[in-house]
Amino acid sequence: MSKQVILGAHFPGVNNHTVWSDPAAGSQIEFGSFAHLARTAEAGAFDFFFLAEGLRLREQRGKIHDLDVVGRPNTITVLAAIAAVTDYLGLAGTIQATYNEPYEIARQFATLDHLSGGRAGWNVVTSPDAFTGENFRRGGYLDRGDRYVRAAEFVQAARELWESWAADAIAADKEKGEFLTAGPPRFEYKGLNFDISGTFTAPRSPQVHPVILQAGDSDGGREFAAHSADAIFTRHSSYDAGRAFYADVKSRLARYGRGPAELKVLPGASFVLGDTAAEADEHARHIRRQQVSPQTAILLLEQVWNTDLSAFDAEGPLPPFDPDPEAASIIQGRTRMYDDPVAVARKWRAIAEEKKLSIRDLIIEVTGRQTFTGTPASVAEAINRSVQDDACDGFILVPHLIPAGLDEFAAKVVPLLQERGVLRSSYEQGTTLRDRLGLPPARPAAAWAAARGQA
C-alpha cells in the first residue's frame, strides 16, 4: 500500500527567496495574505499551514538586513486568526524554547488547540544567539548542548501542564450545579532549568499534546527530534540526501521506545511549474534572478567573506582575497552558515573563473535552487517517489510569492497526487492534526520522561 504524502504550506518569510518586488506580490503582514495562503492550502487538502518566527531583525554591517525590514508578526496571534477562517487545516508555528517559559507557551498552544478543534502544532526551536537574547530579560545565550537540554525540559514541562487536567475533570452537570468533578488540578515540575508549580488555566485540549515539530539538521537537533518530537523539519530535500537523513533520524527512535511511524520527516521544498520542462526551467531562471538582486548578491557573498563588500560591483568579479575566519562576525541574528569559509571561497572562485561568472551569477549558481522544477506531472511524480522511497514522509512547500504562490500547485499538482491515491481528496478521515498526520494518540508525559531517562 502506498504511503500518504504529507503536505505543509509554509508562509514565505523574510529572506531572499521571497520575491517581494514581483508585480504579483502582496503584503507580508496583512491578514489577507495569511488567509489567502491558508485557504488555498485547505482547498488543496494540505495537512497544515506553517508559520516561522524571528525574535529580532537581522543585521549586516551594523544595519537592519534589508530583507528583514517587514519584520515578523506574533505567531500565535496569526494562527488563532487563521483558525477562524479555516475548518480542517492544521496550524503549526515556530516558537522559541530559549527565550520563553513553559507555562505561557503551553497555555497559548492549549488555547489554540481548543479554538481550532485540535489542529495546533508547535515547531520547537532554540537559539545560540546573544544578539537575539538582548531583547529579553535573561539576555545572553546558551551553549549548543545546554539549549537542547533546556528545550527537552521545556517540552516535557509543557506536556505535564497539558495533562494536569484529568480527561473527565469537567462535569458541567447543570442539574447538580457541579462544573468540575474535583478542585482545580495542581501541577509541579522540577528540573535543571525549571522549577514551577501552580494550576494550569486550560483544560485538556482535543489533541492533549499539540503536534510537536523540531527544525534542526545538527546531531543535537536530530536527537532532540528522536526523543521529543512528532515531526522534524529539515533542509535535506534532495532525493539522495533525504534518504540518508531519513534513515539516520528514524534509526534513533528505538532507543526511546518509539517506532518509525511516530516521527515524520518533512523537508522544506520550493517548486516552479511549466507546461513543458523547458518552460519551467526558463521560469525558474527568471525567479532566481528576482530572488538574487545585485544588493542581495553582495549580502550573500558577505556571509562567506565576513567583511564589508559593498564597494564591489555585483556584476563584476569576486574579491581577490580570501575570508578571514578569525574576524568578528559582521552578521547578527543568523547562525554561521559555513564551517570553512576559506574553502568555500576558493571553491566559488574556481567555479566563477571556469564559467566566467560575475558575483551575482555565481550566487545564483551556488545558492538555493528550486527543489522541484518541471511540469505538474513530473513534479507530482518526484514528490511521490521521494515519499514512497523513504527520502521523507512529505514536504513543507515554500512558494516564492505572497499570497498567491501556492495557487498553481494546488490547482495542478494536488489533483495528480490525488489520482495516484497518495493524497486525500477530502478531510473526512480524522478530526485532529495528529490524526491526519498518521500519528498515534498523544503519549503520556510520564512515558516521554521515562524513555529519555532510559536511553
Residue pairs with C-beta under 8 A, 6 or more apart in sequence:
2 384
2 388
2 420
2 421
2 422
3 387
3 388
3 393
3 422
4 422
4 423
4 424
4 438
5 383
5 384
5 387
5 394
5 395
5 417
5 422
5 423
6 47
6 264
6 266
6 387
6 393
6 394
6 395
6 437
6 438
7 41
7 44
7 45
7 46
7 47
7 394
7 395
7 396
7 397
7 423
8 46
8 47
8 48
8 49
8 50
8 90
8 92
8 266
8 394
8 395
8 396
8 397
9 37
9 38
9 40
9 41
9 46
9 48
9 49
9 50
9 396
9 397
9 406
10 50
10 51
10 52
10 268
10 396
10 397
10 398
10 399
11 33
11 34
11 37
11 49
11 50
11 51
11 52
11 402
12 18
12 28
12 398
12 399
12 400
12 401
12 402
12 405
13 28
13 52
13 54
13 72
14 28
14 54
14 65
14 67
14 68
14 70
14 71
14 72
15 67
16 67
16 291
16 292
16 296
16 299
16 300
17 270
17 291
17 368
17 398
17 400
18 28
18 67
18 400
18 401
18 402
19 25
19 287
19 290
19 291
19 400
19 401
20 28
20 70
20 402
21 290
21 293
22 290
22 401
24 401
24 404
25 401
25 402
26 32
26 33
26 36
26 402
26 403
26 404
27 33
27 402
28 70
28 402
29 70
29 71
29 73
31 78
31 81
32 403
33 402
33 403
34 51
34 78
34 81
34 82
34 403
35 81
35 82
35 85
36 403
36 404
37 49
37 399
37 402
37 403
37 405
37 406
38 49
38 82
38 85
38 86
38 89
39 85
39 86
40 404
40 406
40 407
40 410
41 48
41 49
41 89
41 406
41 410
42 86
42 87
42 88
42 89
43 410
44 406
44 409
44 410
44 414
45 414
45 418
45 423
45 424
45 425
45 426
45 427
46 89
46 410
47 89
47 90
47 394
47 433
47 436
47 437
48 89
48 90
48 91
48 92
48 119
48 121
48 433
49 79
49 82
49 86
49 89
49 90
49 91
49 92
50 92
50 93
50 123
50 233
50 396
51 75
51 78
51 79
51 92
51 93
51 94
52 72
52 75
52 93
52 94
52 123
53 72
53 75
53 93
53 94
53 95
53 96
53 125
54 68
54 71
54 72
54 333
55 96
55 99
55 127
55 132
55 135
55 136
56 129
56 131
56 132
56 134
56 135
56 333
57 64
57 65
57 68
57 69
57 71
57 333
58 64
58 65
58 68
58 331
58 332
58 333
58 334
59 65
59 131
59 331
59 332
59 333
60 299
60 302
60 303
60 330
60 331
60 332
61 302
61 308
61 310
61 330
62 330
65 299
65 333
66 295
66 299
67 296
67 299
68 333
75 93
75 94
75 95
76 93
76 95
76 108
76 109
76 112
78 93
79 91
79 92
79 93
79 112
79 120
80 111
80 112
80 115
82 89
82 91
83 91
83 112
83 115
83 116
83 119
84 115
87 427
88 119
88 427
89 119
90 119
90 120
90 121
90 211
90 433
90 436
90 437
91 112
91 116
91 119
91 120
91 121
91 433
92 120
92 121
92 122
92 123
92 211
92 213
92 433
93 121
93 122
93 123
94 123
94 125
94 215
95 105
95 108
95 109
95 122
95 123
95 124
95 125
96 125
96 126
96 127
97 105
97 124
97 125
97 126
97 147
97 150
97 151
97 154
97 155
98 126
98 127
98 133
98 141
98 142
98 147
98 150
98 151
99 127
99 132
99 133
99 135
99 136
99 138
100 154
101 194
102 154
102 157
102 158
102 161
102 189
102 194
102 196
103 161
103 196
103 198
103 200
105 122
105 154
105 158
106 157
106 158
106 161
106 162
106 200
107 161
107 200
107 201
107 202
109 120
109 122
109 158
109 210
110 161
110 162
110 200
110 202
110 205
110 210
111 202
112 119
112 120
112 210
113 119
113 120
113 205
113 206
113 207
113 210
114 202
114 205
114 206
117 206
117 431
117 432
118 205
118 206
118 207
118 431
118 432
118 433
118 434
119 432
119 433
120 205
120 207
120 210
120 211
120 433
121 210
121 211
121 212
121 213
121 231
121 433
122 210
122 211
122 212
122 213
123 213
123 214
123 215
123 233
124 151
124 154
124 155
124 212
124 213
124 214
124 215
124 224
124 228
124 229
125 214
125 215
125 216
126 142
126 147
126 148
126 150
126 151
127 133
127 141
127 142
127 147
128 141
128 142
128 143
128 144
128 147
128 335
129 141
129 332
129 333
129 335
130 139
130 140
130 141
131 332
131 333
132 141
132 333
133 139
133 140
133 141
141 147
142 150
144 218
144 220
145 220
148 220
148 221
148 223
148 224
149 192
149 193
150 192
150 193
151 224
151 228
152 224
152 227
152 228
152 452
153 191
153 192
153 193
153 194
154 193
154 194
155 212
155 228
156 189
156 191
156 228
156 445
156 448
156 449
156 452
157 189
157 191
157 194
157 196
158 209
159 209
159 445
159 448
160 187
160 189
160 445
161 187
161 189
161 200
162 200
162 204
162 205
162 208
162 209
162 210
162 445
163 204
163 208
163 209
163 444
163 445
164 185
164 186
164 187
164 199
164 200
165 185
165 200
165 202
165 203
165 204
166 181
166 182
166 185
166 204
167 204
168 181
169 180
169 181
169 182
169 185
169 203
169 204
170 179
170 180
170 181
170 203
171 178
171 179
171 180
171 181
172 179
173 179
184 199
185 199
185 200
186 197
186 198
186 199
187 196
187 197
187 198
187 199
187 200
188 196
188 197
189 195
189 196
189 197
206 431
206 432
207 432
207 433
207 434
207 442
208 441
208 442
209 442
209 443
209 445
210 433
211 230
211 231
211 433
211 434
211 437
211 439
212 228
212 229
212 230
212 231
213 229
213 230
213 231
213 232
213 233
213 266
214 221
214 224
214 225
214 228
214 229
214 231
214 232
214 233
215 221
215 232
215 233
215 234
216 222
216 224
216 225
216 232
216 234
217 234
217 235
217 236
217 245
221 232
222 232
222 248
222 249
222 252
223 252
225 231
225 232
225 249
225 263
226 249
226 252
226 253
226 255
226 256
226 258
226 263
227 256
227 448
227 451
227 452
227 455
228 448
228 452
229 263
230 262
230 263
230 264
230 434
230 437
230 439
231 263
231 264
231 265
231 266
231 393
231 437
232 249
232 263
232 264
232 265
232 266
233 266
233 267
233 268
233 396
234 245
234 265
234 266
234 267
234 268
235 267
235 268
236 242
236 244
236 245
236 267
237 267
237 268
237 269
237 371
237 392
237 395
238 371
239 385
239 386
239 389
239 391
240 391
242 265
242 267
242 386
242 391
242 392
243 389
243 390
243 391
245 265
246 265
246 390
246 391
246 392
247 390
249 263
249 265
250 260
250 263
250 265
253 259
253 260
253 262
253 263
255 455
256 451
256 452
256 455
257 447
257 451
257 454
258 451
261 438
261 439
261 440
262 439
262 440
264 393
264 394
264 437
264 438
264 439
265 392
265 393
266 392
266 393
266 394
266 395
266 396
267 371
267 392
267 395
267 396
268 395
268 396
268 397
268 398
269 371
269 372
269 395
269 396
269 397
269 398
270 368
270 370
270 371
270 372
270 397
270 398
270 399
270 400
271 370
271 371
271 372
271 373
271 379
271 397
271 399
271 409
271 413
272 280
272 283
272 284
272 287
272 370
272 372
272 373
273 280
273 283
273 374
273 375
273 376
273 379
273 408
273 409
273 412
273 413
274 280
274 281
274 282
274 283
274 373
274 374
274 375
275 375
276 375
277 374
277 375
277 378
280 373
280 374
280 375
281 373
284 369
284 370
284 373
287 370
287 400
288 364
288 369
288 370
289 364
290 400
291 368
291 400
292 300
292 360
292 363
292 364
292 367
294 314
294 315
294 360
295 314
296 363
297 314
297 359
297 360
297 363
297 364
298 309
298 310
298 312
298 314
298 359
300 363
300 367
301 309
301 312
301 318
301 319
301 359
301 363
302 308
302 309
302 330
302 331
303 331
303 334
303 337
303 338
304 323
304 337
304 338
304 341
304 344
304 345
304 348
305 319
305 323
305 341
305 345
306 323
306 324
306 325
306 327
306 329
306 330
306 331
306 341
307 323
307 324
307 327
307 330
308 330
309 319
312 319
312 359
313 358
313 359
314 358
314 359
314 360
315 358
315 359
315 360
316 358
316 359
317 352
317 358
317 359
318 345
318 348
318 349
318 352
318 359
318 362
322 342
322 345
322 346
323 341
323 342
323 345
325 340
325 341
325 342
329 336
338 344
348 362
348 366
351 357
351 362
351 365
351 366
352 358
352 359
352 361
352 362
355 361
355 365
357 365
371 395
372 379
372 382
372 383
373 379
374 382
376 412
376 413
376 416
377 416
379 413
380 413
380 416
380 417
380 420
383 395
383 413
383 417
384 417
384 420
384 422
385 391
386 392
386 395
387 393
387 394
387 422
388 422
397 406
397 409
399 405
399 406
399 409
414 423
417 423
418 424
418 425
424 436
427 436
429 435
429 436
430 436
434 440
434 441
434 442
